[in-house]
């Protein structure tokens, strides 16, 4: 059985040791990682066995910016997803191309 975006975001939170709780939005989830001043959006596409990640910055007033980096993976393997998340953070932080 495929995980929902919320379930996957919860697993990512646990694996990364973050204290945030996913926010659910119509089949998507967002993690507001306040201690790192960035956010992660997770969208799952069960028909394609795909996971899409979106990342941005959290402003000083606590609101998220628009997505500045995006990625996708075709796996629910947590190690693979965490590696892709690390690449996503690096693209977001470097100001490089937003998409793979």
C-alpha positions as CSV (number, residue, x, y, z in Angstrom):
1,X,0.0,0.0,0.0
2,X,1.3,3.4,-0.9
3,X,1.9,6.1,1.8
4,X,-0.1,9.3,1.7
5,X,1.9,12.5,1.6
6,X,1.1,13.1,5.2
7,X,2.4,9.7,6.2
8,X,5.5,10.2,4.2
9,X,6.1,13.6,5.6
10,X,5.7,12.2,9.1
11,X,8.4,9.5,8.3
12,X,10.7,12.1,6.9
13,X,10.3,14.2,10.1
14,X,11.1,11.2,12.3
15,X,14.1,10.2,10.2
16,X,15.5,13.8,10.2
17,X,14.8,14.3,13.9
18,X,12.7,17.4,13.3
19,X,10.1,18.5,15.9
20,X,7.6,19.8,13.4
21,X,4.2,18.3,12.5
22,X,3.1,18.0,8.9
23,X,0.3,20.2,7.6
24,X,-2.0,18.4,5.2
25,X,-3.4,20.0,2.0
26,X,-5.5,18.0,-0.4
27,X,-3.2,15.0,-0.8
28,X,-0.1,17.1,-0.1
29,X,1.8,17.8,3.1
30,X,4.1,20.6,4.2
31,X,6.7,20.6,6.9
32,X,7.6,23.9,8.4
33,X,11.1,23.3,9.8
34,X,11.4,26.5,11.9
35,X,14.7,25.7,13.4
36,X,16.2,25.6,9.9
37,X,14.1,28.4,8.5
38,X,12.9,26.4,5.6
39,X,9.9,24.3,4.5
40,X,9.4,21.1,2.6
41,X,6.4,20.2,0.6
42,X,5.6,16.5,-0.2
43,X,3.3,15.3,-2.9
44,X,2.7,11.7,-3.6
45,X,1.5,10.4,-7.0
46,X,0.5,6.7,-6.4
47,X,-0.4,6.1,-10.1
48,X,3.3,6.8,-11.0
49,X,4.8,5.6,-7.7
50,X,6.4,9.0,-7.5
51,X,7.1,11.5,-4.7
52,X,7.6,15.2,-5.5
53,X,9.4,17.5,-3.1
54,X,9.2,21.3,-3.0
55,X,11.3,23.5,-0.8
56,X,11.4,27.1,0.2
57,X,12.4,29.5,3.0
58,X,10.4,30.6,6.0
59,X,10.3,34.4,6.4
60,X,11.0,36.1,9.7
61,X,7.2,36.5,10.3
62,X,6.8,32.7,9.9
63,X,5.2,32.6,6.5
64,X,6.6,30.4,3.8
65,X,8.0,31.8,0.5
66,X,7.1,30.3,-2.8
67,X,8.9,27.1,-3.8
68,X,12.5,27.8,-4.9
69,X,13.6,24.2,-5.5
70,X,11.8,21.0,-6.6
71,X,12.6,17.4,-7.1
72,X,11.0,14.0,-7.6
73,X,11.8,10.4,-6.8
74,X,10.3,7.1,-7.8
75,X,10.8,5.3,-4.5
76,X,9.4,5.0,-1.0
77,X,12.8,3.8,0.2
78,X,13.5,6.2,3.1
79,X,17.3,6.3,2.5
80,X,16.8,7.2,-1.1
81,X,14.2,9.8,-0.3
82,X,16.5,11.4,2.4
83,X,19.4,11.6,-0.1
84,X,17.1,13.3,-2.6
85,X,15.9,15.7,0.2
86,X,19.6,16.5,0.9
87,X,20.1,17.4,-2.8
88,X,16.9,19.5,-2.7
89,X,18.2,21.4,0.3
90,X,21.5,22.0,-1.4
91,X,19.8,23.3,-4.6
92,X,17.6,25.6,-2.5
93,X,20.5,26.9,-0.5
94,X,22.8,27.4,-3.5
95,X,20.3,29.4,-5.5
96,X,20.9,27.0,-8.4
97,X,18.3,25.7,-10.8
98,X,15.0,25.0,-9.1
99,X,14.3,21.8,-11.0
100,X,16.2,18.6,-11.6
